[in-house]
Amino acid sequence: MQHNEHIYGIHAVRAALANPRRNVLAVYATKNGRDRLADIPGNVTVREIGVSPAELNRRLGGDAVHQGVMIETAPLEPVSLGRVVESVPQRRPIIVLDQVTDPHNVGAVLRSAAAFDACALVMTRRNSPPLDGTLAKAACGGVEHVPVVLVPNLARALEELGRAGVYRIGLEGSADQPFETAAPQHPCALVLGAEHRGLRRLTAENCDLLCRLTTPGALTSLNVSNAAAIAMHILATRAID
């Protein structure tokens, strides 16, 4: 059974309201929150419900930084891996996450993916956070711009990408090859694992190349969302060159 989603925070809500693929059912906004949404074309047709900050706190929990706005929306239409593979551009990477469960991290990866024009994010249907709430807030609208593909089995999804000619690069801290000196083929997929665990064995075995990001400082590991942003920036810079 499909459940409605709740998205909050000014940037996430603005992006959702401006997304023609979104079926927004209701807008919950304080007076200040509504003023910050007034310039979005077309959102006046959505049912609006005035609320107080305390009411939003009760609905979302005291830790949610809602900024006075929340929307109830149907989920976006699912995107298949086959559809992504059919039209993957040469210079826009696919981002693949191997059991990254923290919604803040996945949201931050989506935000960077939107900034660096990635064509899709691939995750497993299980062991991945829901695409609303905390994740959507952290993504700052990235959920509306980057198609998210949820697959039942990541190893098989990587196999499908390989058969389609996508060059699969796994980021692994123990790898010998520095990512900065690698010459990846295109189209390509960046594959990142969860913090501490890294890439699972079958995930790593289904990559064409394993690389590490060079860290000359005292700490040798990076948060997965930071690693993703750095790798995407390197790829984007090479594409411009």
RODO-2510 file (C-alpha; in nm, 4 decimals, decimal comma):
residues 241
     n   res          X          Y          Z
     1     m     0,0000     0,0000     0,0000
     2     q     0,1356     0,3411    -0,0985
     3     h     0,1726     0,5916     0,1825
     4     n     0,1794     0,9673     0,1427
     5     e     0,5061     1,1454     0,2118
     6     h     0,5747     1,4477     0,4293
     7     i     0,8385     1,6953     0,3168
     8     y     0,9425     1,9937     0,5256
     9     g     1,1922     2,2778     0,5179
    10     i     1,1836     2,5790     0,2862
    11     h     1,4213     2,4548     0,0147
    12     a     1,2782     2,1029     0,0004
    13     v     0,9185     2,2273    -0,0054
    14     r     0,9852     2,4977    -0,2647
    15     a     1,1481     2,2415    -0,4949
    16     a     0,8609     1,9962    -0,4498
    17     l     0,5950     2,2600    -0,5214
    18     a     0,7811     2,3665    -0,8343
    19     n     0,8143     2,0069    -0,9578
    20     p     0,5401     1,9278    -1,2147
    21     r     0,5863     1,5544    -1,1460
    22     r     0,4751     1,6005    -0,7828
    23     n     0,1170     1,5379    -0,6746
    24     v     0,1061     1,7693    -0,3725
    25     l    -0,2047     1,7095    -0,1628
    26     a    -0,1774     1,9819     0,1005
    27     v     0,0503     2,2582     0,2237
    28     y     0,0823     2,3179     0,5969
    29     a     0,2374     2,6552     0,6651
    30     t     0,2765     2,9159     0,9327
    31     k     0,2255     3,2771     0,8264
    32     n     0,6013     3,3312     0,7894
    33     g     0,6379     3,0045     0,6049
    34     r     0,3597     3,0915     0,3597
    35     d     0,5220     3,4261     0,2829
    36     r     0,8397     3,2427     0,1801
    37     l     0,6450     3,0263    -0,0661
    38     a     0,4316     3,2995    -0,2227
    39     d     0,6419     3,3422    -0,5378
    40     i     0,6204     2,9807    -0,6569
    41     p     0,4042     2,9649    -0,9724
    42     g     0,1018     2,7413    -0,9467
    43     n     0,1170     2,6494    -0,5803
    44     v    -0,1960     2,8556    -0,5081
    45     t    -0,4023     2,5645    -0,6452
    46     v    -0,2845     2,3356    -0,3636
    47     r    -0,5005     2,3053    -0,0533
    48     e    -0,3356     2,5191     0,2143
    49     i    -0,3766     2,4682     0,5872
    50     g    -0,2619     2,7350     0,8275
    51     v    -0,0784     2,5991     1,1308
    52     s     0,1293     2,7273     1,4186
    53     p     0,4961     2,6335     1,4712
    54     a     0,3888     2,4275     1,7725
    55     e     0,1480     2,2261     1,5568
    56     l     0,4236     2,1441     1,3093
    57     n     0,6495     2,0453     1,5971
    58     r     0,3843     1,8042     1,7188
    59     r     0,3357     1,6542     1,3739
    60     l     0,7028     1,6180     1,2852
    61     g     0,8739     1,5885     1,6217
    62     g     1,0749     1,8466     1,8059
    63     d     1,4007     1,7693     1,6212
    64     a     1,2626     1,8506     1,2748
    65     v     1,3844     2,1870     1,1425
    66     h     1,0677     2,2569     0,9454
    67     q     1,1105     2,6349     0,8991
    68     g     0,7354     2,6796     0,9153
    69     v     0,6364     2,4643     0,6166
    70     m     0,5409     2,1042     0,5449
    71     i     0,3650     1,9415     0,2528
    72     e     0,1771     1,6140     0,2205
    73     t     0,2447     1,4573    -0,1165
    74     a     0,2125     1,1342    -0,3064
    75     p     0,5477     0,9666    -0,3746
    76     l     0,7153     1,0390    -0,7048
    77     e     0,6641     0,7781    -0,9748
    78     p     0,9334     0,5091    -0,9407
    79     v     1,2163     0,5043    -1,1945
    80     s     1,3530     0,1750    -1,3270
    81     l     1,7211     0,1019    -1,3755
    82     g     1,6454    -0,0020    -1,7319
    83     r     1,5053     0,3413    -1,8078
    84     v     1,8183     0,5069    -1,6696
    85     v     2,0482     0,2738    -1,8620
    86     e     1,8670     0,3395    -2,1902
    87     s     1,9449     0,7116    -2,1799
    88     v     2,2527     0,7514    -1,9588
    89     p     2,4538     1,0521    -2,0835
    90     q     2,8249     1,0180    -2,1477
    91     r     2,9444     1,2780    -1,8967
    92     r     2,6821     1,2536    -1,6201
    93     p     2,7618     0,9893    -1,3579
    94     i     2,5252     0,7467    -1,1919
    95     i     2,5693     0,7399    -0,8139
    96     v     2,5330     0,4005    -0,6453
    97     l     2,5053     0,3676    -0,2655
    98     d     2,5729     0,0336    -0,0982
    99     q     2,3531     0,0167     0,2145
   100     v     2,4014     0,3772     0,3246
   101     t     2,1236     0,3992     0,5824
   102     d     2,1664     0,7442     0,7394
   103     p     1,9036     0,9788     0,5846
   104     h     2,1288     1,2812     0,6456
   105     n     2,4066     1,1201     0,4409
   106     v     2,1792     1,0061     0,1585
   107     g     2,0159     1,3493     0,1492
   108     a     2,3546     1,5199     0,1337
   109     v     2,4604     1,2875    -0,1499
   110     l     2,1426     1,3770    -0,3401
   111     r     2,2106     1,7466    -0,2876
   112     s     2,5600     1,7079    -0,4352
   113     a     2,4254     1,4863    -0,7132
   114     a     2,1857     1,7639    -0,8143
   115     a     2,4632     2,0245    -0,7963
   116     f     2,7012     1,8187    -1,0126
   117     d     2,4303     1,7015    -1,2548
   118     a     2,4372     1,3292    -1,1813
   119     c     2,1755     1,1446    -1,3858
   120     a     2,0493     0,9070    -1,1135
   121     l     2,1011     0,7664    -0,7659
   122     v     2,0758     0,3892    -0,7218
   123     m     2,0067     0,2254    -0,3829
   124     t     1,8623    -0,1010    -0,2569
   125     r     1,4925    -0,1011    -0,1748
   126     r     1,5724    -0,2495     0,1631
   127     n     1,8273    -0,0911     0,3977
   128     s     1,7742     0,2550     0,2495
   129     p     1,5969     0,5456     0,4227
   130     p     1,2605     0,6801     0,3025
   131     l     1,2772     0,9615     0,0478
   132     d     1,0873     1,2169     0,2547
   133     g     1,1321     1,3726     0,5987
   134     t     1,4920     1,4041     0,7139
   135     l     1,6367     1,2833     0,3833
   136     a     1,4402     1,5334     0,1718
   137     k     1,5303     1,8172     0,4107
   138     a     1,9022     1,7304     0,3890
   139     a     1,8782     1,7056     0,0091
   140     c     1,7528     2,0677    -0,0152
   141     g     1,5441     1,9856    -0,3220
   142     g     1,7763     1,7242    -0,4690
   143     v     1,5007     1,4629    -0,4464
   144     e     1,3084     1,6583    -0,7117
   145     h     1,6001     1,6797    -0,9552
   146     v     1,7816     1,3453    -0,9366
   147     p     1,5854     1,0275    -1,0201
   148     v     1,6182     0,7673    -0,7444
   149     v     1,6235     0,4025    -0,8527
   150     l     1,5426     0,1440    -0,5848
   151     v     1,6624    -0,2050    -0,6744
   152     p     1,6108    -0,5398    -0,4988
   153     n     1,9728    -0,6527    -0,5394
   154     l     2,2700    -0,4197    -0,5807
   155     a     2,5112    -0,6757    -0,7242
   156     r     2,2653    -0,7615    -1,0017
   157     a     2,2044    -0,3912    -1,0649
   158     l     2,5784    -0,3377    -1,1057
   159     e     2,5909    -0,6338    -1,3429
   160     e     2,3159    -0,4708    -1,5498
   161     l     2,5069    -0,1436    -1,5570
   162     g     2,8184    -0,3275    -1,6721
   163     r     2,6308    -0,5038    -1,9538
   164     a     2,5033    -0,1646    -2,0666
   165     g     2,8592    -0,0343    -2,0982
   166     v     2,8647     0,1733    -1,7796
   167     y     3,2121     0,1854    -1,6231
   168     r     3,1736     0,1108    -1,2503
   169     i     3,4164     0,2823    -1,0115
   170     g     3,4106     0,1785    -0,6473
   171     l     3,5476     0,4182    -0,3879
   172     e     3,7364     0,2150    -0,1284
   173     g     3,9796     0,3571     0,1255
   174     s     4,2150     0,0596     0,1024
   175     a     4,2463     0,0653    -0,2789
   176     d     4,5881     0,1232    -0,4369
   177     q     4,4724     0,3458    -0,7248
   178     p     4,4145     0,7140    -0,6359
   179     f     4,0892     0,8378    -0,7855
   180     e     4,2552     1,1651    -0,8812
   181     t     4,4935     0,9862    -1,1206
   182     a     4,2412     0,7401    -1,2640
   183     a     4,1100     0,7839    -1,6162
   184     p     3,7533     0,6513    -1,5983
   185     q     3,5634     0,5622    -1,9100
   186     h     3,2221     0,7139    -1,9775
   187     p     2,9438     0,6658    -1,9020
   188     c     3,0417     0,5794    -1,5468
   189     a     2,8933     0,4959    -1,2093
   190     l     3,0415     0,5997    -0,8753
   191     v     2,9851     0,3297    -0,6150
   192     l     3,0123     0,4198    -0,2455
   193     g     2,9637     0,2098     0,0651
   194     a     2,8471     0,2813     0,4151
   195     e     3,0863     0,4369     0,6624
   196     h     3,3014     0,1902     0,8574
   197     r     3,1802    -0,1073     0,6492
   198     g     3,2728     0,0259     0,3061
   199     l     3,1767    -0,1719    -0,0030
   200     r     3,0438    -0,5231     0,0454
   201     r     3,2367    -0,8040    -0,1239
   202     l     2,9904    -0,8639    -0,4097
   203     t     2,9600    -0,4909    -0,4652
   204     a     3,3370    -0,4518    -0,4964
   205     e     3,3612    -0,7559    -0,7244
   206     n     3,1104    -0,5969    -0,9621
   207     c     3,3171    -0,2794    -1,0033
   208     d     3,5565    -0,2326    -1,2937
   209     l     3,7968    -0,0273    -1,0832
   210     l     3,8503     0,0360    -0,7120
   211     c     3,9968     0,3739    -0,6164
   212     r     4,0648     0,5790    -0,3064
   213     l     4,0488     0,9525    -0,2532
   214     t     4,3844     1,0954    -0,1478
   215     t     4,3760     1,2341     0,2078
   216     p     4,7143     1,3827     0,3025
   217     g     4,5994     1,4982     0,6463
   218     a     4,5853     1,3257     0,9830
   219     l     4,2488     1,1588     0,9107
   220     t     4,2364     0,9091     0,6275
   221     s     3,8611     0,8511     0,6036
   222     l     3,5798     1,0761     0,4862
   223     n     3,2079     1,0907     0,5496
   224     v     3,0373     0,9136     0,2587
   225     s     2,8535     1,2279     0,1484
   226     n     3,1786     1,4281     0,1489
   227     a     3,3556     1,1559    -0,0487
   228     a     3,0717     1,1521    -0,3012
   229     a     3,0837     1,5308    -0,3429
   230     i     3,4609     1,5339    -0,3934
   231     a     3,4489     1,2521    -0,6482
   232     m     3,1632     1,4158    -0,8394
   233     h     3,3519     1,7458    -0,8421
   234     i     3,6599     1,5753    -0,9855
   235     l     3,4519     1,4127    -1,2592
   236     a     3,2724     1,7394    -1,3356
   237     t     3,6032     1,9274    -1,3612
   238     r     3,7405     1,6694    -1,6034
   239     a     3,4242     1,6938    -1,8138
   240     i     3,4744     2,0716    -1,8445
   241     d     3,8383     2,0234    -1,9442
***
